[in-house]
Amino acid sequence: MIHEFVKLTSISVDDILGNKKDKRTSDLRHLYWKLLRDKENFSYPALARMNGRTSASIIHGIRKIEGYLQNGDKWTTEMWNRVKALEYGSETN
């Protein structure tokens, strides 16, 4: 799913898995975590292990994105609508 996600969002896999702190990169990383949580019901600890983070970081990031979506943030809503149809295991090499 990560390769499909980066194609749709124009961000690199390294940025999704890395530590860049700029808002766009962080928000896309958090959207990716939300996608995995919503689509595959990964636990917070599982997401943390997969992404080299703590569970607290995962929870914070997902809640931040959910807040943006609830408040109607245009960019976040647009990006979420773009990626939410992806399915885990949908990789095409």
PDB file with one MODEL, atoms N, CA, C and O in Angstrom:
MODEL        1
ATOM      1  N   MET A   1       0.818  -1.193   0.000  1.00  0.00           N
ATOM      2  CA  MET A   1       0.000   0.000   0.000  1.00  0.00           C
ATOM      3  C   MET A   1       0.864   1.260   0.000  1.00  0.00           C
ATOM      4  O   MET A   1       0.460   2.290  -0.539  1.00  0.00           O
ATOM      5  N   ILE A   2       2.028   1.183   0.591  1.00  0.00           N
ATOM      6  CA  ILE A   2       2.852   2.387   0.698  1.00  0.00           C
ATOM      7  C   ILE A   2       3.240   2.926  -0.680  1.00  0.00           C
ATOM      8  O   ILE A   2       3.288   4.140  -0.878  1.00  0.00           O
ATOM      9  N   HIS A   3       3.517   2.034  -1.631  1.00  0.00           N
ATOM     10  CA  HIS A   3       3.919   2.500  -2.962  1.00  0.00           C
ATOM     11  C   HIS A   3       2.753   3.156  -3.691  1.00  0.00           C
ATOM     12  O   HIS A   3       2.942   4.136  -4.412  1.00  0.00           O
ATOM     13  N   GLU A   4       1.568   2.630  -3.510  1.00  0.00           N
ATOM     14  CA  GLU A   4       0.384   3.257  -4.096  1.00  0.00           C
ATOM     15  C   GLU A   4       0.120   4.610  -3.428  1.00  0.00           C
ATOM     16  O   GLU A   4      -0.249   5.577  -4.094  1.00  0.00           O
ATOM     17  N   PHE A   5       0.309   4.666  -2.128  1.00  0.00           N
ATOM     18  CA  PHE A   5       0.109   5.912  -1.384  1.00  0.00           C
ATOM     19  C   PHE A   5       1.055   6.996  -1.885  1.00  0.00           C
ATOM     20  O   PHE A   5       0.634   8.128  -2.121  1.00  0.00           O
ATOM     21  N   VAL A   6       2.327   6.654  -2.047  1.00  0.00           N
ATOM     22  CA  VAL A   6       3.284   7.681  -2.478  1.00  0.00           C
ATOM     23  C   VAL A   6       3.013   8.133  -3.911  1.00  0.00           C
ATOM     24  O   VAL A   6       3.267   9.289  -4.250  1.00  0.00           O
ATOM     25  N   LYS A   7       2.505   7.242  -4.750  1.00  0.00           N
ATOM     26  CA  LYS A   7       2.141   7.650  -6.114  1.00  0.00           C
ATOM     27  C   LYS A   7       1.021   8.685  -6.094  1.00  0.00           C
ATOM     28  O   LYS A   7       1.051   9.657  -6.848  1.00  0.00           O
ATOM     29  N   LEU A   8       0.046   8.471  -5.238  1.00  0.00           N
ATOM     30  CA  LEU A   8      -1.100   9.382  -5.171  1.00  0.00           C
ATOM     31  C   LEU A   8      -0.780  10.702  -4.486  1.00  0.00           C
ATOM     32  O   LEU A   8      -1.454  11.704  -4.725  1.00  0.00           O
ATOM     33  N   THR A   9       0.235  10.711  -3.642  1.00  0.00           N
ATOM     34  CA  THR A   9       0.513  11.903  -2.840  1.00  0.00           C
ATOM     35  C   THR A   9       1.806  12.617  -3.216  1.00  0.00           C
ATOM     36  O   THR A   9       2.092  13.690  -2.686  1.00  0.00           O
ATOM     37  N   SER A  10       2.582  12.046  -4.110  1.00  0.00           N
ATOM     38  CA  SER A  10       3.850  12.650  -4.550  1.00  0.00           C
ATOM     39  C   SER A  10       4.819  12.887  -3.393  1.00  0.00           C
ATOM     40  O   SER A  10       5.456  13.937  -3.305  1.00  0.00           O
ATOM     41  N   ILE A  11       4.916  11.918  -2.528  1.00  0.00           N
ATOM     42  CA  ILE A  11       5.883  11.944  -1.431  1.00  0.00           C
ATOM     43  C   ILE A  11       6.688  10.653  -1.539  1.00  0.00           C
ATOM     44  O   ILE A  11       6.203   9.668  -2.094  1.00  0.00           O
ATOM     45  N   SER A  12       7.890  10.649  -1.023  1.00  0.00           N
ATOM     46  CA  SER A  12       8.720   9.449  -1.137  1.00  0.00           C
ATOM     47  C   SER A  12       8.464   8.483   0.023  1.00  0.00           C
ATOM     48  O   SER A  12       7.993   8.876   1.091  1.00  0.00           O
ATOM     49  N   VAL A  13       8.784   7.228  -0.213  1.00  0.00           N
ATOM     50  CA  VAL A  13       8.702   6.223   0.849  1.00  0.00           C
ATOM     51  C   VAL A  13       9.619   6.633   2.001  1.00  0.00           C
ATOM     52  O   VAL A  13       9.257   6.496   3.169  1.00  0.00           O
ATOM     53  N   ASP A  14      10.805   7.135   1.664  1.00  0.00           N
ATOM     54  CA  ASP A  14      11.739   7.575   2.705  1.00  0.00           C
ATOM     55  C   ASP A  14      11.128   8.662   3.585  1.00  0.00           C
ATOM     56  O   ASP A  14      11.347   8.679   4.796  1.00  0.00           O
ATOM     57  N   ASP A  15      10.365   9.566   2.980  1.00  0.00           N
ATOM     58  CA  ASP A  15       9.726  10.620   3.771  1.00  0.00           C
ATOM     59  C   ASP A  15       8.616  10.058   4.656  1.00  0.00           C
ATOM     60  O   ASP A  15       8.452  10.500   5.793  1.00  0.00           O
ATOM     61  N   ILE A  16       7.860   9.098   4.152  1.00  0.00           N
ATOM     62  CA  ILE A  16       6.798   8.485   4.960  1.00  0.00           C
ATOM     63  C   ILE A  16       7.402   7.774   6.169  1.00  0.00           C
ATOM     64  O   ILE A  16       6.881   7.870   7.280  1.00  0.00           O
ATOM     65  N   LEU A  17       8.490   7.070   5.945  1.00  0.00           N
ATOM     66  CA  LEU A  17       9.103   6.294   7.020  1.00  0.00           C
ATOM     67  C   LEU A  17      10.154   7.073   7.799  1.00  0.00           C
ATOM     68  O   LEU A  17      10.631   6.610   8.835  1.00  0.00           O
ATOM     69  N   GLY A  18      10.514   8.252   7.306  1.00  0.00           N
ATOM     70  CA  GLY A  18      11.587   9.031   7.915  1.00  0.00           C
ATOM     71  C   GLY A  18      11.123   9.952   9.024  1.00  0.00           C
ATOM     72  O   GLY A  18      10.059   9.770   9.616  1.00  0.00           O
ATOM     73  N   ASN A  19      11.961  10.953   9.287  1.00  0.00           N
ATOM     74  CA  ASN A  19      11.721  11.859  10.414  1.00  0.00           C
ATOM     75  C   ASN A  19      11.577  13.321  10.015  1.00  0.00           C
ATOM     76  O   ASN A  19      11.657  14.201  10.872  1.00  0.00           O
ATOM     77  N   LYS A  20      11.365  13.596   8.728  1.00  0.00           N
ATOM     78  CA  LYS A  20      11.187  14.992   8.324  1.00  0.00           C
ATOM     79  C   LYS A  20      10.018  15.595   9.083  1.00  0.00           C
ATOM     80  O   LYS A  20       8.999  14.941   9.301  1.00  0.00           O
ATOM     81  N   LYS A  21      10.177  16.843   9.480  1.00  0.00           N
ATOM     82  CA  LYS A  21       9.196  17.485  10.360  1.00  0.00           C
ATOM     83  C   LYS A  21       8.329  18.538   9.678  1.00  0.00           C
ATOM     84  O   LYS A  21       7.435  19.092  10.318  1.00  0.00           O
ATOM     85  N   ASP A  22       8.566  18.834   8.395  1.00  0.00           N
ATOM     86  CA  ASP A  22       7.741  19.873   7.784  1.00  0.00           C
ATOM     87  C   ASP A  22       6.276  19.430   7.766  1.00  0.00           C
ATOM     88  O   ASP A  22       5.978  18.236   7.750  1.00  0.00           O
ATOM     89  N   LYS A  23       5.379  20.400   7.768  1.00  0.00           N
ATOM     90  CA  LYS A  23       3.952  20.123   7.933  1.00  0.00           C
ATOM     91  C   LYS A  23       3.410  19.178   6.871  1.00  0.00           C
ATOM     92  O   LYS A  23       2.695  18.232   7.202  1.00  0.00           O
ATOM     93  N   ARG A  24       3.731  19.408   5.617  1.00  0.00           N
ATOM     94  CA  ARG A  24       3.203  18.566   4.541  1.00  0.00           C
ATOM     95  C   ARG A  24       3.637  17.112   4.725  1.00  0.00           C
ATOM     96  O   ARG A  24       2.815  16.200   4.644  1.00  0.00           O
ATOM     97  N   THR A  25       4.914  16.904   4.970  1.00  0.00           N
ATOM     98  CA  THR A  25       5.421  15.543   5.148  1.00  0.00           C
ATOM     99  C   THR A  25       4.794  14.885   6.368  1.00  0.00           C
ATOM    100  O   THR A  25       4.356  13.737   6.301  1.00  0.00           O
ATOM    101  N   SER A  26       4.750  15.603   7.473  1.00  0.00           N
ATOM    102  CA  SER A  26       4.151  15.047   8.694  1.00  0.00           C
ATOM    103  C   SER A  26       2.683  14.708   8.485  1.00  0.00           C
ATOM    104  O   SER A  26       2.224  13.642   8.894  1.00  0.00           O
ATOM    105  N   ASP A  27       1.951  15.607   7.853  1.00  0.00           N
ATOM    106  CA  ASP A  27       0.523  15.356   7.633  1.00  0.00           C
ATOM    107  C   ASP A  27       0.303  14.157   6.715  1.00  0.00           C
ATOM    108  O   ASP A  27      -0.604  13.358   6.952  1.00  0.00           O
ATOM    109  N   LEU A  28       1.112  14.023   5.680  1.00  0.00           N
ATOM    110  CA  LEU A  28       0.971  12.858   4.799  1.00  0.00           C
ATOM    111  C   LEU A  28       1.350  11.570   5.523  1.00  0.00           C
ATOM    112  O   LEU A  28       0.712  10.535   5.329  1.00  0.00           O
ATOM    113  N   ARG A  29       2.372  11.632   6.344  1.00  0.00           N
ATOM    114  CA  ARG A  29       2.757  10.468   7.153  1.00  0.00           C
ATOM    115  C   ARG A  29       1.599  10.065   8.063  1.00  0.00           C
ATOM    116  O   ARG A  29       1.277   8.883   8.183  1.00  0.00           O
ATOM    117  N   HIS A  30       0.981  11.045   8.697  1.00  0.00           N
ATOM    118  CA  HIS A  30      -0.136  10.767   9.601  1.00  0.00           C
ATOM    119  C   HIS A  30      -1.354  10.245   8.837  1.00  0.00           C
ATOM    120  O   HIS A  30      -2.081   9.386   9.337  1.00  0.00           O
ATOM    121  N   LEU A  31      -1.575  10.757   7.637  1.00  0.00           N
ATOM    122  CA  LEU A  31      -2.652  10.224   6.793  1.00  0.00           C
ATOM    123  C   LEU A  31      -2.398   8.756   6.465  1.00  0.00           C
ATOM    124  O   LEU A  31      -3.322   7.943   6.458  1.00  0.00           O
ATOM    125  N   TYR A  32      -1.150   8.429   6.198  1.00  0.00           N
ATOM    126  CA  TYR A  32      -0.800   7.034   5.906  1.00  0.00           C
ATOM    127  C   TYR A  32      -1.091   6.146   7.112  1.00  0.00           C
ATOM    128  O   TYR A  32      -1.629   5.048   6.961  1.00  0.00           O
ATOM    129  N   TRP A  33      -0.742   6.612   8.296  1.00  0.00           N
ATOM    130  CA  TRP A  33      -1.025   5.837   9.508  1.00  0.00           C
ATOM    131  C   TRP A  33      -2.529   5.657   9.688  1.00  0.00           C
ATOM    132  O   TRP A  33      -2.992   4.569  10.031  1.00  0.00           O
ATOM    133  N   LYS A  34      -3.289   6.725   9.456  1.00  0.00           N
ATOM    134  CA  LYS A  34      -4.754   6.634   9.577  1.00  0.00           C
ATOM    135  C   LYS A  34      -5.307   5.642   8.565  1.00  0.00           C
ATOM    136  O   LYS A  34      -6.208   4.864   8.878  1.00  0.00           O
ATOM    137  N   LEU A  35      -4.778   5.670   7.374  1.00  0.00           N
ATOM    138  CA  LEU A  35      -5.224   4.736   6.336  1.00  0.00           C
ATOM    139  C   LEU A  35      -5.004   3.291   6.782  1.00  0.00           C
ATOM    140  O   LEU A  35      -5.902   2.459   6.658  1.00  0.00           O
ATOM    141  N   LEU A  36      -3.823   2.996   7.296  1.00  0.00           N
ATOM    142  CA  LEU A  36      -3.539   1.639   7.772  1.00  0.00           C
ATOM    143  C   LEU A  36      -4.430   1.264   8.951  1.00  0.00           C
ATOM    144  O   LEU A  36      -4.901   0.130   9.048  1.00  0.00           O
ATOM    145  N   ARG A  37      -4.653   2.206   9.831  1.00  0.00           N
ATOM    146  CA  ARG A  37      -5.508   1.949  11.001  1.00  0.00           C
ATOM    147  C   ARG A  37      -6.955   1.690  10.567  1.00  0.00           C
ATOM    148  O   ARG A  37      -7.589   0.748  11.041  1.00  0.00           O
ATOM    149  N   ASP A  38      -7.466   2.523   9.671  1.00  0.00           N
ATOM    150  CA  ASP A  38      -8.858   2.395   9.241  1.00  0.00           C
ATOM    151  C   ASP A  38      -9.089   1.191   8.336  1.00  0.00           C
ATOM    152  O   ASP A  38     -10.080   0.477   8.489  1.00  0.00           O
ATOM    153  N   LYS A  39      -8.186   0.966   7.406  1.00  0.00           N
ATOM    154  CA  LYS A  39      -8.383  -0.096   6.416  1.00  0.00           C
ATOM    155  C   LYS A  39      -8.073  -1.481   6.963  1.00  0.00           C
ATOM    156  O   LYS A  39      -8.758  -2.451   6.641  1.00  0.00           O
ATOM    157  N   GLU A  40      -7.047  -1.567   7.782  1.00  0.00           N
ATOM    158  CA  GLU A  40      -6.585  -2.879   8.231  1.00  0.00           C
ATOM    159  C   GLU A  40      -6.718  -3.085   9.731  1.00  0.00           C
ATOM    160  O   GLU A  40      -6.376  -4.144  10.256  1.00  0.00           O
ATOM    161  N   ASN A  41      -7.216  -2.063  10.414  1.00  0.00           N
ATOM    162  CA  ASN A  41      -7.414  -2.138  11.856  1.00  0.00           C
ATOM    163  C   ASN A  41      -6.136  -2.529  12.607  1.00  0.00           C
ATOM    164  O   ASN A  41      -6.178  -3.263  13.594  1.00  0.00           O
ATOM    165  N   PHE A  42      -4.998  -2.018  12.115  1.00  0.00           N
ATOM    166  CA  PHE A  42      -3.748  -2.242  12.830  1.00  0.00           C
ATOM    167  C   PHE A  42      -3.842  -1.593  14.201  1.00  0.00           C
ATOM    168  O   PHE A  42      -4.408  -0.508  14.340  1.00  0.00           O
ATOM    169  N   SER A  43      -3.299  -2.239  15.196  1.00  0.00           N
ATOM    170  CA  SER A  43      -3.247  -1.640  16.530  1.00  0.00           C
ATOM    171  C   SER A  43      -2.213  -0.515  16.525  1.00  0.00           C
ATOM    172  O   SER A  43      -1.347  -0.449  15.653  1.00  0.00           O
ATOM    173  N   TYR A  44      -2.322   0.361  17.510  1.00  0.00           N
ATOM    174  CA  TYR A  44      -1.329   1.431  17.619  1.00  0.00           C
ATOM    175  C   TYR A  44       0.080   0.862  17.818  1.00  0.00           C
ATOM    176  O   TYR A  44       1.020   1.341  17.183  1.00  0.00           O
ATOM    177  N   PRO A  45       0.254  -0.149  18.684  1.00  0.00           N
ATOM    178  CA  PRO A  45       1.597  -0.720  18.820  1.00  0.00           C
ATOM    179  C   PRO A  45       2.118  -1.333  17.516  1.00  0.00           C
ATOM    180  O   PRO A  45       3.307  -1.222  17.217  1.00  0.00           O
ATOM    181  N   ALA A  46       1.253  -1.970  16.746  1.00  0.00           N
ATOM    182  CA  ALA A  46       1.692  -2.551  15.469  1.00  0.00           C
ATOM    183  C   ALA A  46       2.117  -1.450  14.503  1.00  0.00           C
ATOM    184  O   ALA A  46       3.143  -1.571  13.834  1.00  0.00           O
ATOM    185  N   LEU A  47       1.337  -0.384  14.428  1.00  0.00           N
ATOM    186  CA  LEU A  47       1.712   0.744  13.571  1.00  0.00           C
ATOM    187  C   LEU A  47       3.029   1.357  14.029  1.00  0.00           C
ATOM    188  O   LEU A  47       3.868   1.730  13.208  1.00  0.00           O
ATOM    189  N   ALA A  48       3.204   1.457  15.335  1.00  0.00           N
ATOM    190  CA  ALA A  48       4.446   2.017  15.875  1.00  0.00           C
ATOM    191  C   ALA A  48       5.643   1.163  15.458  1.00  0.00           C
ATOM    192  O   ALA A  48       6.665   1.693  15.022  1.00  0.00           O
ATOM    193  N   ARG A  49       5.516  -0.144  15.590  1.00  0.00           N
ATOM    194  CA  ARG A  49       6.620  -1.037  15.196  1.00  0.00           C
ATOM    195  C   ARG A  49       6.900  -0.929  13.702  1.00  0.00           C
ATOM    196  O   ARG A  49       8.059  -0.882  13.290  1.00  0.00           O
ATOM    197  N   MET A  50       5.855  -0.891  12.897  1.00  0.00           N
ATOM    198  CA  MET A  50       6.011  -0.830  11.441  1.00  0.00           C
ATOM    199  C   MET A  50       6.688   0.457  10.984  1.00  0.00           C
ATOM    200  O   MET A  50       7.379   0.474   9.966  1.00  0.00           O
ATOM    201  N   ASN A  51       6.487   1.521  11.734  1.00  0.00           N
ATOM    202  CA  ASN A  51       6.948   2.839  11.310  1.00  0.00           C
ATOM    203  C   ASN A  51       8.061   3.414  12.173  1.00  0.00           C
ATOM    204  O   ASN A  51       8.438   4.575  12.008  1.00  0.00           O
ATOM    205  N   GLY A  52       8.589   2.612  13.091  1.00  0.00           N
ATOM    206  CA  GLY A  52       9.697   3.068  13.921  1.00  0.00           C
ATOM    207  C   GLY A  52       9.340   4.230  14.828  1.00  0.00           C
ATOM    208  O   GLY A  52      10.145   5.138  15.036  1.00  0.00           O
ATOM    209  N   ARG A  53       8.136   4.199  15.364  1.00  0.00           N
ATOM    210  CA  ARG A  53       7.640   5.271  16.226  1.00  0.00           C
ATOM    211  C   ARG A  53       7.137   4.683  17.539  1.00  0.00           C
ATOM    212  O   ARG A  53       7.128   3.465  17.722  1.00  0.00           O
ATOM    213  N   THR A  54       6.723   5.551  18.439  1.00  0.00           N
ATOM    214  CA  THR A  54       6.058   5.100  19.658  1.00  0.00           C
ATOM    215  C   THR A  54       4.555   5.081  19.400  1.00  0.00           C
ATOM    216  O   THR A  54       4.057   5.735  18.483  1.00  0.00           O
ATOM    217  N   SER A  55       3.851   4.325  20.219  1.00  0.00           N
ATOM    218  CA  SER A  55       2.388   4.308  20.102  1.00  0.00           C
ATOM    219  C   SER A  55       1.816   5.705  20.319  1.00  0.00           C
ATOM    220  O   SER A  55       0.850   6.093  19.663  1.00  0.00           O
ATOM    221  N   ALA A  56       2.410   6.454  21.235  1.00  0.00           N
ATOM    222  CA  ALA A  56       1.933   7.815  21.506  1.00  0.00           C
ATOM    223  C   ALA A  56       2.052   8.697  20.265  1.00  0.00           C
ATOM    224  O   ALA A  56       1.167   9.508  19.993  1.00  0.00           O
ATOM    225  N   SER A  57       3.135   8.543  19.516  1.00  0.00           N
ATOM    226  CA  SER A  57       3.305   9.323  18.283  1.00  0.00           C
ATOM    227  C   SER A  57       2.244   8.959  17.256  1.00  0.00           C
ATOM    228  O   SER A  57       1.691   9.832  16.587  1.00  0.00           O
ATOM    229  N   ILE A  58       1.964   7.677  17.136  1.00  0.00           N
ATOM    230  CA  ILE A  58       0.952   7.214  16.186  1.00  0.00           C
ATOM    231  C   ILE A  58      -0.421   7.765  16.575  1.00  0.00           C
ATOM    232  O   ILE A  58      -1.146   8.288  15.729  1.00  0.00           O
ATOM    233  N   ILE A  59      -0.767   7.647  17.837  1.00  0.00           N
ATOM    234  CA  ILE A  59      -2.063   8.142  18.318  1.00  0.00           C
ATOM    235  C   ILE A  59      -2.177   9.646  18.070  1.00  0.00           C
ATOM    236  O   ILE A  59      -3.195  10.123  17.569  1.00  0.00           O
ATOM    237  N   HIS A  60      -1.137  10.378  18.420  1.00  0.00           N
ATOM    238  CA  HIS A  60      -1.147  11.831  18.225  1.00  0.00           C
ATOM    239  C   HIS A  60      -1.345  12.184  16.750  1.00  0.00           C
ATOM    240  O   HIS A  60      -2.163  13.042  16.419  1.00  0.00           O
ATOM    241  N   GLY A  61      -0.600  11.527  15.870  1.00  0.00           N
ATOM    242  CA  GLY A  61      -0.693  11.828  14.441  1.00  0.00           C
ATOM    243  C   GLY A  61      -2.065  11.526  13.864  1.00  0.00           C
ATOM    244  O   GLY A  61      -2.610  12.320  13.098  1.00  0.00           O
ATOM    245  N   ILE A  62      -2.620  10.388  14.228  1.00  0.00           N
ATOM    246  CA  ILE A  62      -3.942  10.018  13.715  1.00  0.00           C
ATOM    247  C   ILE A  62      -5.008  10.961  14.256  1.00  0.00           C
ATOM    248  O   ILE A  62      -5.897  11.381  13.516  1.00  0.00           O
ATOM    249  N   ARG A  63      -4.928  11.293  15.529  1.00  0.00           N
ATOM    250  CA  ARG A  63      -5.912  12.226  16.110  1.00  0.00           C
ATOM    251  C   ARG A  63      -5.817  13.607  15.468  1.00  0.00           C
ATOM    252  O   ARG A  63      -6.829  14.278  15.268  1.00  0.00           O
ATOM    253  N   LYS A  64      -4.606  14.020  15.150  1.00  0.00           N
ATOM    254  CA  LYS A  64      -4.425  15.316  14.499  1.00  0.00           C
ATOM    255  C   LYS A  64      -5.145  15.329  13.150  1.00  0.00           C
ATOM    256  O   LYS A  64      -5.861  16.278  12.830  1.00  0.00           O
ATOM    257  N   ILE A  65      -4.950  14.275  12.366  1.00  0.00           N
ATOM    258  CA  ILE A  65      -5.600  14.184  11.056  1.00  0.00           C
ATOM    259  C   ILE A  65      -7.114  14.107  11.219  1.00  0.00           C
ATOM    260  O   ILE A  65      -7.850  14.754  10.474  1.00  0.00           O
ATOM    261  N   GLU A  66      -7.579  13.332  12.175  1.00  0.00           N
ATOM    262  CA  GLU A  66      -9.025  13.232  12.405  1.00  0.00           C
ATOM    263  C   GLU A  66      -9.611  14.589  12.789  1.00  0.00           C
ATOM    264  O   GLU A  66     -10.729  14.917  12.392  1.00  0.00           O
ATOM    265  N   GLY A  67      -8.868  15.369  13.551  1.00  0.00           N
ATOM    266  CA  GLY A  67      -9.313  16.720  13.895  1.00  0.00           C
ATOM    267  C   GLY A  67      -9.411  17.607  12.669  1.00  0.00           C
ATOM    268  O   GLY A  67     -10.385  18.341  12.503  1.00  0.00           O
ATOM    269  N   TYR A  68      -8.400  17.540  11.807  1.00  0.00           N
ATOM    270  CA  TYR A  68      -8.442  18.316  10.565  1.00  0.00           C
ATOM    271  C   TYR A  68      -9.652  17.921   9.725  1.00  0.00           C
ATOM    272  O   TYR A  68     -10.339  18.779   9.169  1.00  0.00           O
ATOM    273  N   LEU A  69      -9.907  16.619   9.636  1.00  0.00           N
ATOM    274  CA  LEU A  69     -11.046  16.154   8.838  1.00  0.00           C
ATOM    275  C   LEU A  69     -12.370  16.616   9.447  1.00  0.00           C
ATOM    276  O   LEU A  69     -13.271  17.041   8.724  1.00  0.00           O
ATOM    277  N   GLN A  70     -12.490  16.535  10.749  1.00  0.00           N
ATOM    278  CA  GLN A  70     -13.722  16.971  11.420  1.00  0.00           C
ATOM    279  C   GLN A  70     -13.956  18.465  11.251  1.00  0.00           C
ATOM    280  O   GLN A  70     -15.099  18.918  11.176  1.00  0.00           O
ATOM    281  N   ASN A  71     -12.873  19.225  11.192  1.00  0.00           N
ATOM    282  CA  ASN A  71     -12.989  20.677  11.033  1.00  0.00           C
ATOM    283  C   ASN A  71     -13.095  21.105   9.573  1.00  0.00           C
ATOM    284  O   ASN A  71     -13.177  22.296   9.275  1.00  0.00           O
ATOM    285  N   GLY A  72     -13.093  20.133   8.669  1.00  0.00           N
ATOM    286  CA  GLY A  72     -13.267  20.441   7.257  1.00  0.00           C
ATOM    287  C   GLY A  72     -12.050  21.046   6.584  1.00  0.00           C
ATOM    288  O   GLY A  72     -12.185  21.766   5.595  1.00  0.00           O
ATOM    289  N   ASP A  73     -10.855  20.762   7.110  1.00  0.00           N
ATOM    290  CA  ASP A  73      -9.641  21.274   6.474  1.00  0.00           C
ATOM    291  C   ASP A  73      -9.608  20.811   5.017  1.00  0.00           C
ATOM    292  O   ASP A  73      -9.635  19.613   4.734  1.00  0.00           O
ATOM    293  N   LYS A  74      -9.551  21.762   4.115  1.00  0.00           N
ATOM    294  CA  LYS A  74      -9.683  21.472   2.685  1.00  0.00           C
ATOM    295  C   LYS A  74      -8.587  20.543   2.170  1.00  0.00           C
ATOM    296  O   LYS A  74      -8.882  19.542   1.516  1.00  0.00           O
ATOM    297  N   TRP A  75      -7.329  20.863   2.457  1.00  0.00           N
ATOM    298  CA  TRP A  75      -6.220  20.056   1.948  1.00  0.00           C
ATOM    299  C   TRP A  75      -6.281  18.632   2.497  1.00  0.00           C
ATOM    300  O   TRP A  75      -6.132  17.667   1.747  1.00  0.00           O
ATOM    301  N   THR A  76      -6.499  18.504   3.807  1.00  0.00           N
ATOM    302  CA  THR A  76      -6.541  17.182   4.431  1.00  0.00           C
ATOM    303  C   THR A  76      -7.693  16.359   3.872  1.00  0.00           C
ATOM    304  O   THR A  76      -7.529  15.174   3.582  1.00  0.00           O
ATOM    305  N   THR A  77      -8.848  16.976   3.721  1.00  0.00           N
ATOM    306  CA  THR A  77     -10.009  16.273   3.176  1.00  0.00           C
ATOM    307  C   THR A  77      -9.753  15.825   1.747  1.00  0.00           C
ATOM    308  O   THR A  77     -10.094  14.704   1.371  1.00  0.00           O
ATOM    309  N   GLU A  78      -9.156  16.693   0.958  1.00  0.00           N
ATOM    310  CA  GLU A  78      -8.836  16.347  -0.432  1.00  0.00           C
ATOM    311  C   GLU A  78      -7.862  15.168  -0.496  1.00  0.00           C
ATOM    312  O   GLU A  78      -8.057  14.237  -1.277  1.00  0.00           O
ATOM    313  N   MET A  79      -6.824  15.213   0.323  1.00  0.00           N
ATOM    314  CA  MET A  79      -5.841  14.124   0.325  1.00  0.00           C
ATOM    315  C   MET A  79      -6.462  12.827   0.845  1.00  0.00           C
ATOM    316  O   MET A  79      -6.202  11.753   0.303  1.00  0.00           O
ATOM    317  N   TRP A  80      -7.275  12.924   1.884  1.00  0.00           N
ATOM    318  CA  TRP A  80      -7.923  11.732   2.434  1.00  0.00           C
ATOM    319  C   TRP A  80      -8.839  11.096   1.386  1.00  0.00           C
ATOM    320  O   TRP A  80      -8.841   9.877   1.217  1.00  0.00           O
ATOM    321  N   ASN A  81      -9.607  11.917   0.691  1.00  0.00           N
ATOM    322  CA  ASN A  81     -10.489  11.389  -0.352  1.00  0.00           C
ATOM    323  C   ASN A  81      -9.699  10.725  -1.475  1.00  0.00           C
ATOM    324  O   ASN A  81     -10.179   9.784  -2.108  1.00  0.00           O
ATOM    325  N   ARG A  82      -8.508  11.211  -1.715  1.00  0.00           N
ATOM    326  CA  ARG A  82      -7.656  10.647  -2.761  1.00  0.00           C
ATOM    327  C   ARG A  82      -7.119   9.268  -2.374  1.00  0.00           C
ATOM    328  O   ARG A  82      -7.008   8.389  -3.229  1.00  0.00           O
ATOM    329  N   VAL A  83      -6.786   9.070  -1.100  1.00  0.00           N
ATOM    330  CA  VAL A  83      -6.095   7.833  -0.703  1.00  0.00           C
ATOM    331  C   VAL A  83      -6.981   6.795  -0.022  1.00  0.00           C
ATOM    332  O   VAL A  83      -6.590   5.631   0.069  1.00  0.00           O
ATOM    333  N   LYS A  84      -8.145   7.174   0.451  1.00  0.00           N
ATOM    334  CA  LYS A  84      -8.921   6.251   1.281  1.00  0.00           C
ATOM    335  C   LYS A  84      -9.431   5.017   0.545  1.00  0.00           C
ATOM    336  O   LYS A  84      -9.834   4.047   1.187  1.00  0.00           O
ATOM    337  N   ALA A  85      -9.423   5.033  -0.763  1.00  0.00           N
ATOM    338  CA  ALA A  85      -9.872   3.859  -1.518  1.00  0.00           C
ATOM    339  C   ALA A  85      -8.777   2.802  -1.671  1.00  0.00           C
ATOM    340  O   ALA A  85      -9.046   1.696  -2.140  1.00  0.00           O
ATOM    341  N   LEU A  86      -7.548   3.133  -1.279  1.00  0.00           N
ATOM    342  CA  LEU A  86      -6.461   2.158  -1.386  1.00  0.00           C
ATOM    343  C   LEU A  86      -6.725   0.970  -0.474  1.00  0.00           C
ATOM    344  O   LEU A  86      -7.311   1.116   0.599  1.00  0.00           O
ATOM    345  N   GLU A  87      -6.300  -0.176  -0.899  1.00  0.00           N
ATOM    346  CA  GLU A  87      -6.436  -1.396  -0.104  1.00  0.00           C
ATOM    347  C   GLU A  87      -5.059  -1.911   0.259  1.00  0.00           C
ATOM    348  O   GLU A  87      -4.128  -1.830  -0.542  1.00  0.00           O
ATOM    349  N   TYR A  88      -4.929  -2.437   1.459  1.00  0.00           N
ATOM    350  CA  TYR A  88      -3.672  -3.026   1.897  1.00  0.00           C
ATOM    351  C   TYR A  88      -3.350  -4.206   0.988  1.00  0.00           C
ATOM    352  O   TYR A  88      -4.226  -5.011   0.673  1.00  0.00           O
ATOM    353  N   GLY A  89      -2.110  -4.303   0.574  1.00  0.00           N
ATOM    354  CA  GLY A  89      -1.716  -5.375  -0.329  1.00  0.00           C
ATOM    355  C   GLY A  89      -1.996  -5.054  -1.783  1.00  0.00           C
ATOM    356  O   GLY A  89      -1.937  -5.939  -2.636  1.00  0.00           O
ATOM    357  N   SER A  90      -2.305  -3.778  -2.079  1.00  0.00           N
ATOM    358  CA  SER A  90      -2.643  -3.395  -3.452  1.00  0.00           C
ATOM    359  C   SER A  90      -1.415  -3.010  -4.263  1.00  0.00           C
ATOM    360  O   SER A  90      -1.540  -2.372  -5.309  1.00  0.00           O
ATOM    361  N   GLU A  91      -0.236  -3.386  -3.797  1.00  0.00           N
ATOM    362  CA  GLU A  91       1.005  -3.017  -4.475  1.00  0.00           C
ATOM    363  C   GLU A  91       1.039  -3.550  -5.901  1.00  0.00           C
ATOM    364  O   GLU A  91       0.668  -4.692  -6.173  1.00  0.00           O
ATOM    365  N   THR A  92       1.489  -2.700  -6.786  1.00  0.00           N
ATOM    366  CA  THR A  92       1.770  -3.137  -8.152  1.00  0.00           C
ATOM    367  C   THR A  92       3.217  -2.781  -8.419  1.00  0.00           C
ATOM    368  O   THR A  92       3.585  -1.607  -8.384  1.00  0.00           O
ATOM    369  N   ASN A  93       4.028  -3.765  -8.680  1.00  0.00           N
ATOM    370  CA  ASN A  93       5.460  -3.511  -8.865  1.00  0.00           C
ATOM    371  C   ASN A  93       5.791  -3.178 -10.278  1.00  0.00           C
ATOM    372  O   ASN A  93       6.955  -2.937 -10.599  1.00  0.00           O
TER     373      ASN A  93
ENDMDL
END
